[in-house]
């Protein structure tokens, strides 16, 4: 049985006239178990392989080998399917034309699926909306599958209008989760990140075909460890208060504010997807009507809910004081994740400016990124930034753009921009 705990980090003291309360709520899950093994319904996995003409022989062979390896991580009894995606989406396995579009994993179906993957060839363009829609259709064909996850690989830029892809993303949002990977350097990070963030997944680059196997294996192993199929973060705030924002800040920055659903007049629910044994941190900001010095108020009640059962709860408090020694303190967790959120933003803005030829703006943004990465102890971001800029003074954020930068290094920095680290002890 999965168990959840919640911890709240904040400075609850507000200055006279102060209104905004900031808190980090850390949620930890233990004993999650295995996907599809609870009474909440079965688990389903769909592997979507780009088979467009741009894949080429080496990349295509790497993708096929990686997908076959991923099949070995899928637990027996899990429903699964394989999609071949190019200018349209095709059901590569199982070979059915009607009825359920997925089969349960066992030694026979694993071997059959492996042979089907081995027979895939590359041709045509890239129309990802069709891949997303077929994924949703396959999941819908097996109603008992309630935990739905897809692994999506692409290697090229999407050949359709942005609004068509956005509509497909909207149809998938809230229905299934997806981890997305880009092979090589001819795909657009911003495009694939839109998919992964909407579908509560991850995005990363796989520069070389030989690296696919390890990433596919890790993604599928992680998915199979998510024994809690779905959970919701609920935030109650008192009458007259306003929730400024709710965002996940660990293990990555994901904005949840606009995904609020109404639970009741004072409570909103925010999606978190499936859980394994892990910890996630959320930044909650609430604006209260100012009260007199000495008064106290509950600013928010943050709950992790599975089904309709409250599994963990944290209380965010407010106390008004005229003691500047109390009100001037910024909680270390709040400061850290505020910096991490800004870090993600300035990396993406800096790379966009660099691509547009705005070197001065790019230097300023990426210099700030170097400064923030150093301040928050984000060693991965620091390492990736150093492949794009020459760092003269990390503390001051003084950098110079490198003249020759591998495209893969820029894309790796972009995909890693939203990944965060914990507060250094």
HELIX and SHEET records of a PDB file:
HELIX    1   1 UNK A   53  UNK A   55  5                                   3    
HELIX    2   2 UNK A   56  UNK A   71  1                                  16    
HELIX    3   3 UNK A  107  UNK A  118  1                                  12    
HELIX    4   4 UNK A  128  UNK A  140  1                                  13    
HELIX    5   5 UNK A  162  UNK A  172  1                                  11    
HELIX    6   6 UNK A  189  UNK A  198  1                                  10    
HELIX    7   7 UNK A  209  UNK A  211  5                                   3    
HELIX    8   8 UNK A  212  UNK A  224  1                                  13    
HELIX    9   9 UNK A  257  UNK A  259  5                                   3    
HELIX   10  10 UNK A  324  UNK A  327  1                                   4    
HELIX   11  11 UNK A  332  UNK A  355  1                                  24    
HELIX   12  12 UNK A  359  UNK A  376  1                                  18    
HELIX   13  13 UNK A  379  UNK A  385  1                                   7    
HELIX   14  14 UNK A  407  UNK A  416  1                                  10    
SHEET    1   A 5 UNK A   3  UNK A   9  0                                        
SHEET    2   A 5 UNK A  20  UNK A  30 -1                                        
SHEET    3   A 5 UNK A 278  UNK A 287 -1                                        
SHEET    4   A 5 UNK A 242  UNK A 250 -1                                        
SHEET    5   A 5 UNK A 254  UNK A 255 -1                                        
SHEET    1   B 6 UNK A  13  UNK A  15  0                                        
SHEET    2   B 6 UNK A 309  UNK A 321  1                                        
SHEET    3   B 6 UNK A 296  UNK A 306 -1                                        
SHEET    4   B 6 UNK A 228  UNK A 236 -1                                        
SHEET    5   B 6 UNK A 267  UNK A 275 -1                                        
SHEET    6   B 6 UNK A 261  UNK A 264 -1                                        
SHEET    1   C 6 UNK A  89  UNK A  93  0                                        
SHEET    2   C 6 UNK A  79  UNK A  85 -1                                        
SHEET    3   C 6 UNK A  42  UNK A  50  1                                        
SHEET    4   C 6 UNK A 145  UNK A 156  1                                        
SHEET    5   C 6 UNK A 177  UNK A 186  1                                        
SHEET    6   C 6 UNK A 203  UNK A 206  1                                        
SHEET    1   D 3 UNK A  89  UNK A  93  0                                        
SHEET    2   D 3 UNK A  79  UNK A  85 -1                                        
SHEET    3   D 3 UNK A 103  UNK A 104 -1                                        
SHEET    1   E 2 UNK A 389  UNK A 393  0                                        
SHEET    2   E 2 UNK A 398  UNK A 401 -1                                        
END                                                                             
